[in-house]
Amino acid sequence: MKDLISLIEYYINEEMPPKETNCSYERAFTLSEIANTINIIANKNVPVIIKSTQTGDPYAGTHNLPIKTYGLENGIKDTLSNLKG
């Protein structure tokens, strides 16, 4: 969420922001990588079931805005912490 807030603040404060941008991290993550990261951070062992080894086209953009990113793993940690209350 912090990365989204940084992006929104950039667009609010920038005089001439780009009309479009890639909202992605420099490194592409598979859904199974994200699920495994959640398992590790939450100290869980929920099976990640992969029904097909075929993958679609990856979505990886270029991080080209002068904003600091918080990162996917940190965002997952914060989200899990907020869900726990």
KOLMI-579715 format. One record per atom (N, C-alpha, C): residue in one letter; y negated, z negated, x negated. Coordinates in pm, whole numbers, m for minus. Atoms other than C-alpha are relative to their C-alpha. Example, Ala and Ser with C-alpha at 12.3 -4.5 7.8 and 13.67 -1.06 7.14 Angstrom:
<atoms>
- A/119/0/m89
- A/450/m780/m1230
- A/m120/0/m90
- S/119/6/82
- S/106/m714/m1367
- S/m109/m73/77
</atoms>
This chain:
<atoms>
- M/119/0/m81
- M/0/0/0
- M/m126/0/m86
- K/118/5/86
- K/m237/m74/m288
- K/m37/138/m53
- D/29/m136/45
- D/m202/284/m410
- D/m72/79/109
- L/67/m67/m111
- L/m302/411/m67
- L/m143/m49/14
- I/135/57/m7
- I/m601/176/m63
- I/m88/58/m111
- S/76/m60/112
- S/m709/304/m408
- S/m39/143/31
- L/27/m140/m35
- L/m684/661/m284
- L/m111/9/105
- I/101/m1/m106
- I/m887/589/31
- I/m137/m41/m56
- E/127/44/58
- E/m1153/400/m166
- E/m62/110/m87
- Y/50/m111/82
- Y/m1180/692/m409
- Y/m68/104/88
- Y/57/m102/m89
- Y/m1240/935/m123
- Y/m126/m49/71
- I/119/56/m63
- I/m1494/704/41
- I/m117/m1/m98
- N/107/21/98
- N/m1690/643/m279
- N/m38/124/m80
- E/27/m120/80
- E/m1669/985/m446
- E/m96/92/75
- E/99/m87/m63
- E/m1964/1214/m378
- E/60/134/42
- M/m62/m129/m31
- M/m1760/1537/m390
- M/151/m5/m32
- P/m143/9/29
- P/m1390/1450/m370
- P/71/133/28
- P/m74/m123/m31
- P/m1130/1728/m374
- P/41/2/147
- K/m36/m12/m141
- K/m1044/1862/m30
- K/146/m32/25
- E/m140/38/m13
- E/m675/1804/m94
- E/51/m51/m134
- T/m58/56/121
- T/m463/1616/m342
- T/149/m26/23
- N/m141/37/m9
- N/m98/1543/m417
- N/11/m151/5
- C/m21/145/m11
- C/m8/1196/m297
- C/143/m30/m43
- S/m133/28/54
- S/287/1141/m523
- S/m17/m62/m137
- Y/1/53/136
- Y/376/962/m840
- Y/36/114/m94
- E/m30/m104/98
- E/412/1162/m1160
- E/150/24/m8
- R/m146/m11/4
- R/785/1093/m1155
- R/52/5/143
- A/m61/m9/m133
- A/991/1200/m853
- A/113/m103/10
- F/m105/97/m26
- F/1222/938/m702
- F/91/54/110
- T/m92/m35/m108
- T/1535/1010/m501
- T/4/m118/97
- L/m12/109/m97
- L/1594/811/m185
- L/101/m104/m47
- S/m99/96/50
- S/1900/655/m349
- S/m60/m88/m110
- E/68/81/101
- E/1685/541/m644
- E/m88/m106/65
- I/86/95/m71
- I/1440/380/m404
- I/85/m109/65
- A/m89/98/m64
- A/1724/212/m212
- A/58/m95/m104
- N/m54/86/105
- N/1878/81/m534
- N/m106/m93/m57
- T/111/85/46
- T/1539/m48/m648
- T/m22/m115/98
- I/15/104/m102
- I/1506/m237/m320
- I/113/m101/m13
- N/m114/90/20
- N/1856/m382/m370
- N/m23/m95/m117
- I/22/81/120
- I/1766/m503/m719
- I/m111/m102/22
- I/115/90/m20
- I/1427/m650/m626
- I/33/m108/102
- A/m32/96/m106
- A/1563/m817/m311
- A/124/m83/m32
- N/m121/70/41
- N/1868/m942/m501
- N/109/13/107
- K/m101/m31/m103
- K/2096/m776/m245
- K/100/98/m57
- N/m101/m97/41
- N/2405/m562/m272
- N/40/83/122
- V/m24/m84/m117
- V/2371/m335/30
- V/48/136/m51
- P/m48/m129/48
- P/2583/m23/m21
- P/m95/114/36
- V/81/m119/m23
- V/2385/298/m58
- V/98/115/21
- I/m95/m105/m34
- I/2585/568/118
- I/m68/135/m12
- I/53/m135/20
- I/2520/921/1
- I/98/96/66
- K/m89/m89/m75
- K/2665/1167/252
- K/8/140/m59
- S/0/m133/60
- S/2574/1478/56
- S/m65/m9/m137
- T/58/0/134
- T/2510/1536/m312
- T/m103/111/m17
- Q/102/m103/6
- Q/2294/1837/m233
- Q/m136/m62/24
- T/135/53/m19
- T/1928/1769/m264
- T/m92/111/48
- G/101/m96/m43
- G/1633/1935/m102
- G/m99/21/m114
- D/103/m23/100
- D/1328/2052/m286
- D/m71/m131/m30
- P/69/124/34
- P/1169/1765/m477
- P/m149/12/32
- Y/144/2/m17
- Y/815/1663/m398
- Y/m56/m84/m113
- A/64/68/112
- A/645/1576/m721
- A/m129/73/m28
- G/131/m61/23
- G/280/1637/m767
- G/m54/m38/m135
- T/69/34/123
- T/34/1595/m1044
- T/m100/m110/32
- H/94/111/m20
- H/m150/1266/m1063
- H/m131/40/m67
- N/121/m58/59
- N/m492/1421/m1112
- N/m129/m69/43
- L/122/72/m39
- L/m734/1167/m966
- L/m24/m116/m95
- P/31/110/92
- P/m914/908/m1176
- P/14/m137/69
- I/m24/130/m64
- I/m759/615/m989
- I/120/m65/m68
- K/m112/74/57
- K/m529/345/m1116
- K/105/m18/109
- T/m108/20/m97
- T/m193/338/m944
- T/70/m132/m28
- Y/m70/128/5
- Y/m10/16/m873
- Y/147/23/m29
- G/m138/m37/29
- G/329/183/m878
- G/95/m27/116
- L/m97/10/m108
- L/624/227/m647
- L/74/m134/m4
- E/m76/125/11
- E/823/m70/m779
- E/m85/m121/39
- N/89/110/m37
- N/525/m306/m749
- N/m29/1/150
- G/22/m11/m143
- G/459/m175/m398
- G/119/m51/80
- I/m121/50/m66
- I/820/m245/m300
- I/6/m153/m9
- K/1/146/17
- K/793/m598/m443
- K/m97/m65/98
- D/100/55/m92
- D/475/m666/m244
- D/46/9/145
- T/m46/m18/m137
- T/624/m525/76
- T/110/m99/34
- L/m108/97/m24
- L/939/m737/46
- L/m54/m141/9
- S/61/133/m3
- S/728/m1043/m29
- S/m71/m24/132
- N/70/13/m128
- N/513/m980/279
- N/95/m12/117
- L/m99/8/m108
- L/820/m929/497
- L/66/m137/8
- K/m58/134/4
- K/960/m1264/385
- K/m95/m104/56
- G/102/89/m54
- G/634/m1426/489
- G/m42/m97/m99
</atoms>
